[in-house]
Amino acid sequence: MKKVTKFFCFNISLALFVLLLFGCSTTTKNKEAKTPASSENASTSQSEKTTIDTAKSSSVNKEEVSKPTADKSSTAYSKEEKNGALNNTSGNNRDHVLSGYSVEEIEYARVWLELGTNKEPDELNVRHIPAGEPLNPDDSTSASYPEAVTQLAGSRLVDGSVTYSNYGNGTIKVYNVPLRWDGSYPAGEMFYKNIIEHAKIVRIDLGDNNKIIKLISKINTH
């Protein structure tokens, strides 16, 4: 009976030992199995991070490329020229050919080419009228110019005339007065005041340089 008991106890101990050994082996294998997965997850996470960083960098680069940059070569015209300044003659190749002429001559030619009736008159006469002078010197009821003006006219009435003041910013104020007054006088002060009040602001184009030079050669200043 004692031998049976000892044998039974020995078998139980052996079974426990085997079970313990198997359990340790299984735990070790599970740890080993988990390690590559963790490493793989870490690798995947790092790869995803690298991909995201690369995408962000690419996005930033695209934004930088898409941002408009100042095109220095596009400044072919100065600010004054873009505004249609009458006397701009320097600062770019376009007006270099006009550098030998005075700003006044260029102004007269540009105004006439824009508003004159006959663009190719035999001559272009220039008359300066001071502020305070009557619009119609032959009418005692005439109102006076509130500012100094310039009057351009051809050699004939059919060539037309332009009476204006230069604002110096590419625009002029044009007074609708004829070169020769016709009608019954006295016309009354209100008639002339109406002309002054309805003077129009006109923007003058830079015009064609060749036409400007040709017209300058016909200028007569009085």
C-alpha positions as CSV (number, residue, x, y, z in Angstrom):
1,M,0.0,0.0,0.0
2,K,2.8,2.4,0.8
3,K,4.4,1.6,-2.5
4,V,1.2,2.5,-4.4
5,T,0.9,5.7,-2.5
6,K,4.5,6.7,-3.3
7,F,4.1,5.8,-7.0
8,F,0.9,7.9,-7.1
9,C,2.6,10.9,-5.5
10,F,5.5,10.6,-7.9
11,N,3.2,10.6,-10.9
12,I,1.4,13.6,-9.7
13,S,4.7,15.5,-9.1
14,L,5.9,14.5,-12.6
15,A,2.6,15.7,-14.1
16,L,2.9,19.0,-12.3
17,F,6.5,19.4,-13.5
18,V,5.5,18.7,-17.1
19,L,2.6,21.0,-16.9
20,L,4.7,23.8,-15.4
21,L,7.4,23.2,-18.1
22,F,4.8,23.3,-20.8
23,G,3.2,26.5,-19.4
24,C,6.6,28.2,-19.3
25,S,7.3,27.2,-22.9
26,T,3.9,28.4,-24.1
27,T,4.4,31.8,-22.3
28,T,7.8,32.2,-23.9
29,K,6.5,31.4,-27.3
30,N,3.6,33.9,-26.8
31,K,6.1,36.6,-25.9
32,E,8.3,35.8,-28.8
33,A,5.2,35.8,-31.1
34,K,4.2,39.2,-29.8
35,T,7.6,40.8,-30.2
36,P,7.6,40.7,-34.0
37,A,4.1,42.1,-34.1
38,S,5.1,45.0,-31.8
39,S,8.2,45.6,-34.0
40,E,6.0,45.4,-37.1
41,N,3.5,47.8,-35.6
42,A,6.3,50.2,-34.6
43,S,7.7,50.0,-38.1
44,T,4.3,50.6,-39.7
45,S,3.7,53.6,-37.4
46,Q,7.1,55.0,-38.3
47,S,6.4,54.5,-42.0
48,E,3.0,56.2,-41.7
49,K,4.6,59.1,-39.9
50,T,7.2,59.4,-42.7
51,T,4.5,59.3,-45.3
52,I,2.5,62.0,-43.5
53,D,5.6,64.2,-43.1
54,T,6.5,63.8,-46.8
55,A,2.9,64.7,-47.8
56,K,3.0,67.8,-45.6
57,S,6.4,68.8,-47.1
58,S,5.0,68.3,-50.6
59,S,1.9,70.3,-49.8
60,V,4.1,73.2,-48.4
61,N,6.3,73.1,-51.5
62,K,3.2,73.2,-53.8
63,E,1.8,76.2,-51.9
64,E,5.2,77.9,-52.2
65,V,5.2,77.3,-55.9
66,S,1.7,78.4,-56.4
67,K,2.2,81.7,-54.5
68,P,2.4,84.6,-57.1
69,T,5.7,86.3,-57.2
70,A,6.3,89.9,-58.1
71,D,7.3,90.1,-61.8
72,K,9.8,92.9,-61.9
73,S,9.9,92.7,-65.7
74,S,6.2,93.6,-65.9
75,T,6.9,97.2,-64.7
76,A,7.2,98.4,-68.3
77,Y,5.2,101.5,-67.4
78,S,5.7,103.7,-64.5
79,K,2.8,104.6,-62.1
80,E,2.3,107.9,-63.9
81,E,2.1,106.2,-67.3
82,K,-0.5,103.8,-66.1
83,N,-2.5,106.8,-65.1
84,G,-2.0,108.3,-68.5
85,A,0.3,111.1,-67.4
86,L,0.7,113.6,-70.2
87,N,4.3,114.5,-69.6
88,N,6.0,111.2,-68.7
89,T,9.0,110.8,-71.0
90,S,11.5,108.7,-69.0
91,G,11.8,105.5,-67.0
92,N,11.2,103.0,-69.8
93,N,12.1,102.2,-73.4
94,R,8.6,103.1,-74.7
95,D,9.1,106.8,-74.2
96,H,12.8,106.9,-74.6
97,V,12.3,108.3,-78.1
98,L,10.5,111.3,-76.6
99,S,13.3,112.3,-74.3
100,G,14.5,115.0,-76.6
101,Y,11.2,116.9,-76.4
102,S,9.8,119.1,-73.7
103,V,7.0,117.9,-71.4
104,E,4.8,120.7,-72.6
105,E,5.3,119.7,-76.3
106,I,4.4,116.1,-75.5
107,E,1.4,117.3,-73.5
108,Y,0.0,119.4,-76.3
109,A,0.5,116.6,-78.9
110,R,-1.2,114.0,-76.7
111,V,-4.2,116.2,-75.9
112,W,-4.7,117.1,-79.5
113,L,-4.4,113.5,-80.7
114,E,-7.0,112.5,-78.2
115,L,-9.5,115.4,-78.6
116,G,-8.6,117.4,-81.7
117,T,-11.0,117.3,-84.6
118,N,-8.4,117.1,-87.4
119,K,-5.6,114.8,-86.1
120,E,-3.2,116.0,-88.8
121,P,-3.5,119.8,-88.9
122,D,-1.1,122.0,-90.9
123,E,-0.1,123.6,-87.7
124,L,-1.0,123.3,-84.0
125,N,-1.3,126.7,-82.3
126,V,-1.0,126.9,-78.5
127,R,-2.3,129.8,-76.5
128,H,-2.1,130.2,-72.7
129,I,-5.0,131.9,-71.0
130,P,-4.6,133.1,-67.3
131,A,-7.2,132.6,-64.6
132,G,-9.7,135.5,-64.5
133,E,-9.8,136.1,-68.2
134,P,-13.3,136.1,-69.7
135,L,-14.4,133.1,-71.7
136,N,-15.7,135.5,-74.3
137,P,-13.7,138.7,-74.3
138,D,-16.3,140.3,-76.7
139,D,-19.2,139.9,-74.3
140,S,-19.3,142.1,-71.2
141,T,-21.5,139.6,-69.4
142,S,-19.1,136.7,-69.8
143,A,-17.9,134.8,-66.8
144,S,-14.2,134.3,-66.3
145,Y,-12.0,131.2,-66.2
146,P,-11.6,130.0,-62.6
147,E,-8.1,128.7,-63.4
148,A,-5.4,129.0,-66.0
149,V,-6.1,127.1,-69.2
150,T,-4.4,126.1,-72.4
151,Q,-6.1,126.5,-75.8
152,L,-5.0,124.3,-78.7
153,A,-6.3,125.0,-82.3
154,G,-5.4,124.2,-85.9
155,S,-4.9,126.9,-88.5
156,R,-8.5,126.6,-89.7
157,L,-11.8,126.6,-87.8
158,V,-12.6,123.1,-89.2
159,D,-9.5,121.7,-87.5
160,G,-11.3,122.3,-84.2
161,S,-10.0,123.5,-80.8
162,V,-9.4,122.2,-77.3
163,T,-9.4,124.4,-74.2
164,Y,-8.3,122.7,-71.0
165,S,-6.5,122.7,-67.7
166,N,-4.0,120.0,-66.9
167,Y,-4.4,118.2,-63.5
168,G,-0.9,116.6,-63.8
169,N,-2.2,113.1,-63.1
170,G,-3.2,112.0,-66.6
171,T,-6.5,113.9,-66.7
172,I,-7.5,117.3,-67.9
173,K,-10.6,119.4,-67.4
174,V,-12.1,120.4,-70.8
175,Y,-14.1,123.6,-71.2
176,N,-16.6,123.5,-74.1
177,V,-15.8,126.9,-75.6
178,P,-15.4,127.5,-79.3
179,L,-12.5,129.1,-80.9
180,R,-14.8,131.8,-82.3
181,W,-18.0,132.8,-80.6
182,D,-21.1,133.1,-82.7
183,G,-24.5,134.3,-81.6
184,S,-26.3,137.2,-80.0
185,Y,-24.7,139.2,-77.2
186,P,-24.9,139.9,-74.4
187,A,-25.6,136.2,-73.7
188,G,-25.8,136.7,-69.9
189,E,-23.5,135.6,-67.1
190,M,-25.5,132.4,-66.4
191,F,-24.8,131.1,-69.9
192,Y,-21.1,131.2,-69.3
193,K,-21.3,129.9,-65.8
194,N,-23.1,126.9,-67.1
195,I,-20.2,126.2,-69.4
196,I,-17.8,126.4,-66.5
197,E,-19.9,124.2,-64.3
198,H,-20.2,121.5,-67.0
199,A,-16.5,121.3,-67.8
200,K,-15.6,117.6,-68.2
201,I,-12.7,115.6,-66.8
202,V,-11.1,113.5,-69.5
203,R,-8.3,110.9,-69.2
204,I,-5.6,111.3,-71.9
205,D,-4.0,108.3,-73.5
206,L,-0.2,108.1,-74.0
207,G,-0.7,107.9,-77.7
208,D,1.5,106.8,-80.6
209,N,5.1,108.2,-80.3
210,N,5.6,108.6,-84.0
211,K,2.4,110.7,-84.3
212,I,3.4,112.7,-81.3
213,I,6.7,113.6,-82.8
214,K,5.2,114.5,-86.1
215,L,2.6,116.8,-84.4
216,I,5.3,118.4,-82.2
217,S,7.0,119.6,-85.4
218,K,3.9,121.6,-86.2
219,I,3.5,123.4,-82.8
220,N,3.4,127.2,-82.7
221,T,3.2,128.8,-79.2
222,H,1.7,132.3,-78.8
